[in-house]
Amino acid sequence: MTTPNPLAPARLADGDPQALHPHVWPAGTRRDDSGRIEVGGVALAALAERHGTPLYVLDEQEVRHRARRVLAAFLSAAAPHGAQTHAYYAAKAFLSADVARWMHEEGLRLDVATGGELALALAAGVHPEMLGFHGNDKSDAELRTAVEAGVGSIVLDSAEEVDRVADTARRAHRRQAVRLRVNSGVHASTHEYLATAREDQKFGVALAQVPAIVAAIRARPELRLLGLHSHIGSQISAVGGFEEAARRLLAVHRDLLEGGPVPELNLGGGFGIAYTGSDEAVDIDALAAGVVGTVAATCAALGIPMPDLAIEPGRWIVGPAGVTVYTAGTTKDVELQTEEGAATRRYVSVDGGMSDNLRTALYGAEYEVRLANRTSGVDPVLVRVVGKHCESGDVVVQADWLPGDAGRGDLLAVPATGAYHHSLANNYNLLTRPPVVAVNEGKDRVLIARETLADLFSRDAGLTRNEGGR
């Protein structure tokens, strides 16, 4: 049982401190007979022994299942209205060659946002027609590569991109399909840095600018307009923002139909997930029904045919499939004074930190942590899991309970780390980035190898230039 601690947030008041909440952890996660956590039929302790820590673990079946599920939810909701749905996996959440292939095999397209993501998708064998290319500052080289490769769509993020993409397409003797990203003005209920449709930010064009920009697109024979695009933000748990964005875009969409076809409406992604047991995971079927129902009803009210829909989920697919494994090191009790008297917070250091999980420092994100290599009958204590970097903000888990005997050498597991963890990983303090290992039906394989110091040093010219060179 937990001892009351005034430093504990309200979300930790109830429940089993060592529960493996099914809406947070990959499906099928369990403890084996010795108390070790298993994911995908493989004990995390066995993976740590083979691959070291820190270690990203990705449940392949969970990724594939969620990809199929989100696509099926929107297809099912759209079918009665005679509309199709195209689902693009948002590669920025996490991308490897294998994940790109999984998405292709499950019927999803791929949304890439940089030349690097584009190059990896092509190298993995994804057909260019299945790619959508985003970005608020695409370089000439990136546009040339995308157009010459034959990507299925380019999302225009500014008025100046109309001529830049058209000129690139003309030189490549191609006609390029494009979408126009619109800043709908919908203020999504999420962290300020994750809200991407507010008026004062870098993405998209204002609704008032759309008619003139679409006219410019249609004036260029090298371009073919697919439709408008909206992305209101990330980690959004309510359907209302998506519905309001759809209504605003469809009002403009109706006017655009007077000048020619507008076959699609892209409502982006940003579907939220549960990071802790107290979070509510988005019901994807209800979300799809709400969004598609709003589009259908709005189109009926406007007297226009319903367009095909496109969505761009990333976090919702890969986030809950990931678990990060750490080895615990130094523990330190800190006594603090509160209005209710003295209280103790235990700091548990691990062998990673903000180099493998930047979201806590960047967004104040909340996570939970579990003892992964054993069980314990010792009463839990309130802990803050921190990294080994030279920053006081280097926090992995702000607050949770761990058995009082958890300490040096134990394995700690943090769930819901499949999205925006490896993709945000860095080399602060010259820590190397962890490997990504996939598990599936009791077997494991490396998706991305552990970075080594030799990898880092190979880029330091002071170490690699020829002897005596300057």
C-alpha positions, -999 to +999 in steps of 0.1 A: +000+000+000+011+036-006+017+060+023+001+094+018+025+120+006+015+156+001+040+159-028+020+132-048-002+146-076-039+138-074-036+114-103-016+090-081-042+089-053-059+057-063-051+024-080-023-002-079+011+016-082+025-013-102-005-020-124+001-024-161-028-003-174-039-019-207-047+015-223-011+027-217+010-004-223+011-026-255-017-051-256-006-084-240+020-069-217+022-090-186+044-101-157+059-136-160+060-160-131+092-144-118+076-109-119+094-097-150+075-075-174+070-091-208+062-072-240+054-091-272+062-123-255+098-112-245+109-103-210+123-067-209+151-081-186+162-105-214+162-077-239+182-055-216+207-083-212+211-087-250+209-051-261+219-030-230+201+000-217+187+026-223+166+006-248+136+014-269+113-016-273+086-015-300+058-041-302+053-049-339+019-064-336+007-034-316+019-010-343+003-030-371-030-035-352-033+002-345-025+011-381-052-012-393-077+000-366-074+037-374-077+031-411-107+008-406-124+033-383-124+061-408-131+039-438-161+024-420-174+059-410-170+073-445-183+044-465-221+051-459-215+086-474-198+073-505-165+088-495-130+072-493-104+077-466-066+079-472-045+074-441-010+088-440+013+076-412+030+107-398+067+096-401+079+123-377+065+103-348+090+075-355+105+063-387+127+033-396+128+013-428+109-016-412+081+007-398+078+023-433+073-012-447+048-021-420+027+009-428+027+001-465+018-035-458-012-024-436-025-001-464-013+033-451+005+059-470+034+079-455+036+116-445+072+129-446+083+164-436+120+166-446+144+154-472+158+129-448+124+113-441+117+113-478+150+096-486+145+069-459+109+062-471+122+058-507+151+037-496+127+014-477+109+008-510+077+028-504+062+037-537+066+075-543+029+078-551+021+067-515+041+097-501+028+131-490+055+157-485+051+184-458+073+212-444+071+249-438+105+256-453+112+231-481+145+236-498+150+237-536+168+204-533+140+188-513+114+199-538+134+187-567+139+153-551+102+150-543+089+161-577+114+140-596+107+110-575+070+113-582+056+118-547+018+116-546+013+150-530+031+181-518+015+201-491+020+238-499+026+258-467+029+293-481+019+314-511+055+315-524+056+277-527+030+277-555+055+290-581+084+272-566+067+238-568+052+246-602+086+257-616+102+225-602+075+204-618+079+222-652+116+215-652+109+178-644+082+176-671+057+165-644+022+176-632+024+177-594-006+171-571-007+196-542-027+203-511-029+238-494-023+238-457-048+262-440-045+277-406-081+273-395-077+294-363-090+265-342-074+267-308-069+230-299-068+221-263-032+209-260+002+223-250+010+256-266+039+242-286+016+214-299-012+237-311-005+242-348-036+261-361-035+292-340-032+325-358+003+335-346+025+306-357+046+293-386+023+268-403-001+272-431-020+302-446-049+321-433-084+312-444-088+346-460-058+339-483-071+306-496-091+318-526-062+339-541-037+311-535-060+284-550-065+307-580-027+308-584-025+270-582-051+266-608-033+291-631-003+268-632-009+238-655+020+220-638-001+217-606-032+197-597-052+208-567-062+179-544-078+200-517-073+219-484-053+206-455-056+213-418-037+201-388-048+217-355-022+202-332-010+171-315-021+150-285-057+161-287-082+140-269-115+157-278-133+156-312-146+191-310-115+208-325-114+185-355-152+191-361-148+229-360-118+228-383-138+207-408-167+232-407-145+262-413-126+245-442-157+232-458-172+267-460-142+277-481-142+244-499-177+251-512-166+284-527-136+268-544-159+243-562-171+271-584-137+273-600-130+235-604-128+202-586-117+199-550-117+161-545-102+158-510-102+173-475-072+165-453-079+169-416-044+160-404-037+140-373-029+147-336-051+120-321-041+118-284-030+087-264-028+078-227+006+083-211-005+074-175-032+053-160-053+083-152-053+095-188-083+086-211-072+072-244-090+085-274-118+062-287-108+061-323-141+047-335-160+075-318-135+101-331-139+089-366-177+088-364-178+123-350-154+138-376-169+121-406-204+127-394-197+164-390-182+165-425-212+148-440-237+170-422-218+202-431-216+192-467-254+184-468-261+218-452-239+235-478-254+216-506-221+201-519-209+166-524-188+151-496-151+150-505-128+121-499-110+124-466-074+121-456-059+118-421-024+117-408-021+097-375+014+091-361+015+091-323-018+072-320-003+043-341+032+040-327+031+057-293+014+031-272+035+003-289+067+016-273+084+010-240+118+024-228+139+004-205+165+019-182+189+007-155+185+025-122+215+041-106+218+066-078+189+072-054+185+102-032+159+113-007+151+150-005+130+163+024+108+192+016+084+213+037+048+215+026+017+231+041+009+197+055+043+193+070+076+176+060+075+153+030+101+132+011+106+128-026+130+101-038+151+109-068+160+078-088+186+083-115+187+062-147+213+057-174+194+079-199+173+110-196+165+140-218+187+126-246+162+097-251+130+114-237+130+151-244+092+155-241+092+159-203+116+188-205+100+202-236+063+199-228+061+190-191+048+156-203+037+131-177+047+094-177+045+064-154+072+040-144+073+004-134+099-020-118+105-043-148+129-071-136+111-083-105+082-077-081+085-065-045+065-066-014+081-034+000+057-005+004+060+020-024+076+054-021+070+086-042+098+089-068+109+113-095+129+095-122+157+116-136+184+113-161+222+118-159+225+150-179+238+183-165+203+199-163+179+202-133+151+198-158+164+164-169+134+145-157+119+114-173+090+108-149+078+136-128+060+115-102+050+079-096+053+052-070+080+025-069+087-002-043+109+013-015+137-012-023+140-003-060+175+009-066+208+005-083+208-023-109+171-026-112+154-022-145+127+005-149+102+006-177+084+037-190+055+030-214+039+050-242+073+060-256+070+049-292+064+083-306+086+114-304+112+097-284+137+082-308+129+109-333+137+136-307+168+118-293+200+137-291+236+135-280+237+160-252+267+154-229+279+130-257+255+102-247+248+079-276+213+073-289+197+040-278+188+012-302+152+004-312+143-033-309+111-048-322+094-077-304+069-100-320+056-134-308+085-141-285+112-129-308+132-097-311+152-080-338+170-047-340+153-020-361+179+007-354+213-001-340+227+015-309+248+045-317+284+042-305+311+067-294+329+057-326+299+070-346+301+103-327+338+107-330+338+099-367+322+134-372+348+152-352+374+165-377+399+171-349+400+133-344+397+121-380+419+144-400+452+129-412+482+130-389+498+164-392+469+179-412+454+213-405 
